[in-house]
Amino acid sequence: MKNLLEKLAVKLPIIQAPMAGVSTPAMAAAVSNAGGLGSIGIGALDTTMAREMIGATRKLTDASINVNVFCHQPAIANPQKESAWLSYLAPHFARYNSQPPGQLKEIYKSFIEDDEMLDLLVELRPKVVSFHFGLPSQQKINRLKEAGIVLLATATNLSEAQQIERAGIDAVVAQGYEAGGHRGVFELSKSDEQLNLAELIPLLVSNLSIPVIAAGGIMDGADIVTALSLGAVAVQLGTAFVDCPESTADTYYRAALRSEAAHNTVMTKAISGRPARCLANLFTAIGEEVDPSAIPDYPIAYDAGKALNAAAKKSGEGGYGAQWAGQGAPRARSMPAAELLAQLQIEMEQAKK
């Protein structure tokens, strides 16, 4: 544990997950200033916005930060499928006196093909860069490492973790099936092994020489101690931070997190085009009634998902949002991020007794 924490330049084995659209410079800075590793997600941003977000975070902390990028395979456009999907969603738009977009577009550029983002990261040199959905080319990895950046990458199974190790990544984030948000699976064409964290941590620890960071359903200090006892050297928490005041989660998201929906998280592809664990809502209900093969590729499908959410919110309906949350959602707490870090430390010490 000590070696990785020294490499990350943090005091606590706690990483705040880089929740794109939810985590903020204020949240990341608060976590880093409290001794953990704060994170921001720039996978949905262009280089101008990414530069601004990293700069805003650095104005609030001199400590280490983690900058996360998406390494999904670029979408393959299918106008016929996309048109059919928009037609399917049209009645939902109509409920809120709106119409679906005329056509869908790929709203995010994958880091796999974003050389400008690579140049930006090499220039700004955040302490940590993490990859989700896969890995970039070895050339990109080597450039980041040559810049002195510590690299992390998410794995959902042993094969992905071994690819991460072979690529020279410093540590692997083991994402259990109970985790909120998008599954980090590398190849959507392959069956998801759906390993929970208690199965995944020992599997990776016993087969890898690089450190393992646990992610999925971790909400309190006792959970952290359990994950560390299984061989993880650190933990990553996402849902635990959603209701912090530094989060950009809207009032609908926060209300859902505090409702019965928190007890019924659903893995759905309908919102974005990739499987992601979400609080049960109106959009996850759509996902349960459609053939997953009818949903366009990620992130093209997300263009429709965001448009429907925006249309519904104008009429006061927040049930179409991407309300990502893990199975630990019922135990989420509403408190400032720094206070949550302090509480987690207290709970860790209590759990060790």
N, C-alpha and C positions, 0 to 999 in steps of 0.2 A: 504493500500500500504506500509506504513512505516514498519509494522511488517515483511512482507516478505522481503523487501529490507534489513532490519537489519539482518534477518536470512541468506540471501544470502551474506551479507557484501558487498553490492554495493551501489553506490550513485544514479545511474540512473536506471529507470525502463525499461532498454533496454538490451535484451539478443541477442547475435549473435548466429544464429542457428548452431548446430553442423553438418555441411554439410560434411559427410564422403567423402573423396576424393577431397574436395575443401577447407575446412577450414584447417588452419595450426597453429602450435604453434605461429608463428609470428602474425597471425591475432587474435587469441584468446588473446594473451598477449597485443596487442595494444588496443583491446576493453576493457579488464579488467583494464589496466593502465589508460584508459580514463574515468573510472567510471562505465562502464557497466559490463555485465557478458560475458566474452569470452568463447567459447565452442570449443571442439575438438571431433570428432567422431572416436571411436575405434571399432565400430561394425564390420568393415572389417579387423581387425588386430588380430594377435595372441598376446599372453601375452608379448613376447619379444618386438615386435614392439610397443605395447601399453605402455609398461614401458618407452621405448625410447621417445615416443611422449609426454607423460606426463612430463617426465624429461626435455625435450627440452622446453616445455612451462614454466615450473617452473624456468628455468634459465633466462627467459625473464620477469617474473612478480612474485611478492609476493602476488598479489591480488587473489581473488576468481576465480576459473575456473570451468566450467561444463564439465564433461566427459560423453559422450553419448554411450549407448550400445543398440543393437538390441535384441528384445525379441520376434522374430517371431517363429511360430511353425516350428520345423525342417522339411525340405523338405521330401517328399515321392518320392523316385526314381521310375521312370517309363521308363525303357530302350526303350520300343517300342515308346512311345511318344517322348522321347529325340532324338532317331534316326530319327524319322519322321521330327522333328523340324530342325535338322541339314541338312537333305535332302532339306527341304524347303528353308533354307538359303544358300545352296550351290551355286546357281547362283549369289548371291550377293558376296560371297567370290571369285567366278571365275572372276568377273569383275576386281578384283585387283590381279589376278594371284595367288590366294591363295585357300586353301581348309579348310573346317571347321574342328574342332577337331575330333579325332576319337571317343571320348565319352565325356560326360559332367560330372562334379562333383559338389558337394555342396561346394562352395568356401568360405562360411562364416559359422562359428559356432555360433549358437544362444546362447545368454547369459543364456537362460533358462537351458541349459545343460552344461554351461562352468564354472565349479567350480574353475578352475585355475584363470579365469579372476576375479571372485568374491574375491578370496584370494588376488589377486594383488590390487584390489580397497580398500579392507579393510586395506591392508598394507600401501598403499600410501595416502589414505584418502584425495582425492580431496574434495574441499568444497562442490561441487554439483555433483550428478550422475543423469542422466536422462534416461528414458526408452522410446523406440519407438517400435511400432507394438504390444504392449501388456505389460504384467507384468511378472516378474519372480515369483518363489514361495515365499510364505510368509516367509519362513525360510531365503531366500536370502535377502529379503527386511529388515527383522529384523536385520540381521548381519550388513547391511550397516547403518541402523539407530543407532545401538549400537556403531558403529564406529564414530558417530557424523556427518555423511554425510547427507546433505539436499537432498531430493529426489523429482524429477519432473517426470511426465509421460504425454504422449500425448493422447488426446482423440478426436474423431471425432463426437461423439454423447453423449447424456446424459447417456446411459447405461454404456458406457466405463468409463465415468467420475465418475459415482457412484462406479464402481469397484475400481477405483483409490483411491477414498476417503475411501472406506471400508478397503483398504489395508494399510492405514496409510501414504500415500504419502503426502508430504508437500504442493504441489500445482499441478494443472493440466494445461497442455498446450493445449488450445483449437485450434485445427487445422481446419481452414475453408477450404472449397473445392477449394478456389482460390489459396491455398498455392502451392509452387513449391516442387518438389521432391516427395518422396514416401508418399502415404497416410498411416496414422498411424492406420488404422482399425485393430481391434483385430482379427476378424474372417472373412476371405475372403469368406466363404460360405454364409454369410449373405449379404443382399443388402446394399450398401452404401447409407446412408441417404443424402449425398451430401449437407450438411448444409453449407451455407456461413457464414463468420465470424460474420456478423451483426445479424444473427439468432442464432448462436451458443453461443456467449458470454452471452446475457441475459438469455438464457435457462439454462446455467450452473450456472451463478451467482445466479439465483433465486432458484436453487435446491441443491446447495452445500454449505457446511460451510468452505471449503478450498478455498484459493485464486485461481483465474483464470488468466492465462497468454495467451494473444491473439497472434495467428500466422496465417498469410495468407494474402498476398497482401499489407502488411504494408511497405511503402517505404520512407515516409518522416515524418516530425514532425507533420503535420496536421493529418496524418493517426494515429499516436500514440495518439494524444489528443482525436481523435474520439473513438478509442478502449478503452481508459481509461474512457471516458464519459459513455460508455456502461457497465462499471463495472469491466473491467479487471484491475489488479493491476500492470501489466507489459506487455511488448510486446516482441515478438521474431521475428527477421528479418533474412531472409536467402538470397533471391535473391538480396537484396540491397547491399550485401557484395561480390557477385560473381566477380564483375569487379574491386575490390580493388587489388592493386599490391601484397598484401600478399596472395591472393588466388592462388591456383594451377590450376585454370581454364586455359585450353590451348588457343592458339590463335584462333582456330576454334570456341570454345565456346564463347569467348569474341566477336568475329566478329558476330556470330549469335545473341548474346544478343543485339548488336547494329543495327541489321538488321530488316527487316519486320517480320522475324520469331518471334520476341518478342511480336508482336501483335496477334500471333496465337499459344498460348500454347495449348498443347494437353495432355489429360490424356491417358497414354498408359501402357499396361502390357507387350508389346513385348520385351522391352530391358532387363528387369530384372526378369520378372515373377510375379511382383506385380504392381498394379496401381500406376503410378507416373506422375506428371505433368512436361512436357518437352517442350522446344522450338520445334516448328514444324521443322522436318528434315527428312532425308532419313529413319531413323529407325521408327519414328512415322508413316510414310507412310506405312511401313510394317504392323504396328499394326492396321491400318485402313482397311487393306485388308484381314486379317486372322481371323479365329474363335478363340477368346480368350481361348477356352477350349483346343486348340491345343498347347498352350504354356506351357512348363514344369514349375514345381514349382520354386518359389523363394527360394534360389538364384541360383539354377541349371541353369535356363535360362540365368542368368547373365553371366555365364561362356561363353556361346555362344555369348552374346552381346558384352562382352569385347574383345573376339577374333576377331569378325567382325570389330569392331572399330579399333583395332590395325592393322589389315590387310589393311583396307582402308586408314588409316593415313600414312602407308608406301608409298602409291601411291599419297599422297597429298590430299586425300579426308577426310574431318573431319565431314561429315554429319551423321555419325552413332554413334556419341558420346552420352553419358548420359548427355545431356545439360539441367539439371533440372532447372526450373524457374517457378515462380508463375505468376499470371495474372497481377501483377504490373511491369512486366519485362520492358516495354517500358520506365519506369521512373528510371531505374537503372543508377547509376552514377559511374564514374571512378575516384576514389580518395582514398588516404590512409585511412585505417580503423579509425584511430584516428581523422582525419579530418572529416570523415563522422559522427562520434559521435558528434563532435563539431557543425557540421551543423544541425544535428537533434535537438540538444538542442536549437539552435537559432530558428529553425522553430517551435518547440513546444511553445516557448514563444510568437512568433508572432501569432500562432493559438489561443492562450488563450486570446488575446486582443479583 
